[in-house]
């Protein structure tokens, strides 16, 4: 049984529950962590990454750590702070330079995506209420200062890394994802017809990818 940690995006987790359940149905032991922004997780990226790293060290070895959206930043920092992580999968990496201001990031985030699988307000509402507007604002202020394209190469030596970009992602541009992967020597994967919030609505294809990555770990 493989041990998988999923690190969600900013202040949201419910949208990933079906994907986590699909991995469990495939026989994996899955931890879907609380997101940055919730009171229990904190609102500072550095402190949140420390919590993720400690969790990985306590329950590891971690066969695969998966970061989604802002979770790609936390997962990268956490993987550099523990020897427990064996492989890293970063889905929809953030935040690209064009959105590194609170106003621009909030505008893009609140604008959402025009994709049939993208989560609606109802999916996120309970998560957003748990974080509260102050939690969301402070967390966003923390993550926009982190340059993923600079941080990922620092942990890349000997760590297998895959960067996945949804073909229909309107929040994380493909050139940024490609730069992140290229500078770290990571495998770049484009997921056809997938939104920023992938793997929402696409559990089977997600489980197939995770299975392939875990198999390559041996």
N, C-alpha and C positions, 0 to 999 in steps of 0.2 A: 504494500500500500504506500503510495507516494504522499508526502506532506506538502500541501500547497497553501501559501498565504496570498490573499487578495487584498490589495490596498486601494480603497475607493477614491473617487474624486472629491472635490470640495463640498463638504457638508451634506453629501448624499450617499446612501448605501442601498436603499430598498430596490433600486433598479437592477442591482447585481444579484439579488437573491435567487432568481431562477437559474442564472448561469452557475452560481455556486452549487445549487441543488443538482444541476446536470452533471457537474464534476463528481459530486458525491455518488450519484447513481452509477458513474463509471468506475467507482471503487476507490476514489481518492479521499484522503483526509483533508478537509478544506477549512481554513479559518478565514472568514470574511470579516475583516477588522472594522471597527468604528472609524468614521472619516475624520479628518482634520476639520475643526470648526465646532464639533460637539463639545459640551462642557467636559465630558469624560476624557476627551482626546487632547484638548488644548487648542490654541489658536496660533501657535508659532510653529513654523515648518521644522526648524531645527529641533525643538523639543519633541514634536510629534515623531520625527524620524528616530530620535533616541528611543521613544517608546516602542516603535516598530522593531528596532534592532534588538532591544531587550526581550521582546516577545519572541522573536526568531531565535535568539540564543537560548531562551528557556525551553522552547518546545522543539527545536531543531534536531537534526539537520533539516533544512528547508530544501526540498527537492526543486521547488520552483516558487519564486516570488513574482507576483503579477501586480504591476501598478497600472491604474487606469486614470487618464487625464492628469489632474494635479497629483494623483497617487503615483505617477511616474517619477515625480520629483522626490517624494518621500521615500519611495522604494529604492531609488538610486542612492540617496544619502544613507538609508538604513543598511543597504548591502555593503557599503563601504565601512560600516562600523561593527560588523560581525562576520565571523568566518563561517557562519552556519548556512549561508545562502549558496546553493550550488548552481543555480541558473536564474536568469532575470528575463522577464517578458514585460516590455513597456508598450502599452496600448494607448494611442492618441496622446503622444507626448506634448507637454505644455511647459512653459508659456513662451510663445514665439516673440521675438523682439518687437514686432509691430503692436503687440498688445500689452507691453510691460508698463502700463500705468493703470491705476485703479479705475479710472473712467472708461478707458478703452476695453479693459478686461471685463468689467461689469456689463458694458454695453453688448459685447459679443456673447457673454454667458447668458444674459437675460434674453437675448434675441433668439436663442435656441436654434433649432435646425428644421428644415423642411424635409423630413424623411419619415416614411411610415412607421419605422421602428423606434424613432426617437421618443423618449419618455415625455409624457405630458405633465402639466402642473400637479395633477392628482397623484402621480407617482412620487414626486419629490416633496410634496407639501409637508408631510409629517416630519421628514428629515430636516427641511428648512426651518420648521418651527422649533425643532429641538436645538438647532444651532442658534437661531435668532439672528436678526439683522446685524447686531454687533459682532457676533461670532463669525458670520460670513465676511463682513467687511474687514475685520482684523486678520483673518486667515488669508484673505486675498492679498492684503497688503504685505503679508509675509512671503507668499509664494511668488509674487511678481519680481522679487529681488533675486531669486535663484536662477542661475543660468545653466540649464540642463546640458546644453552643448559643451559647457566647460567642465561640469562636474562628472558626467558619465565617463569620459576618457580616464579620469583619475582612478576609477575602480575597475577598469575593463581588463586589466592584465590577468589572464587566466580564468576569467569569469565568462562563460558563454552568455551572450546577450542577444535578444531578438527585439527589434523595434517594429511594431505593427501599426499601420496607418490605414484607416478606413477610406476607401475610395470616395465616399460621399461625405467625408468629414469637412464641415464648414467652419470649425473652430480651431483646429490645429492644421495649418497649411502643410501640404506635402513637402515643399522645399525645406521647411524647418525639420520635419521628421527625418528627411534624408540626410540633412546636415548632422543631426544628432547621432544617427546611426553611423555615418561615414567617419566622423571624428573619433568615435569609439571603436571602430572596426567591428561593428555589430552587424548581424544579419538584418536586412531590411525586407519587410513583408508588407505588401499592399493587399488589403482584404477587399475583394470586389463588393460593391454596393453595400458598404457598411458605414454607419454614421459615426460621429464622435463618441457616442455612448455605446458602441460595440463592446461586449457581445450581447447587448439587449436584443431579444427576439431571435437570436441565432445560436442557441445553446449547443446544437449538434456540431456545427462547424467549429465553435470555440473548443468543445471537448476534443474534437479531432486534433486541433492544433496543439492543445496541451498534451495530449497523448503522444504526439510526434516528438515534442520537445523533451518530455520525460523519458521517452525511449532512447533519445540521443544522449541523455545523461548516463544511461546504463544503470 
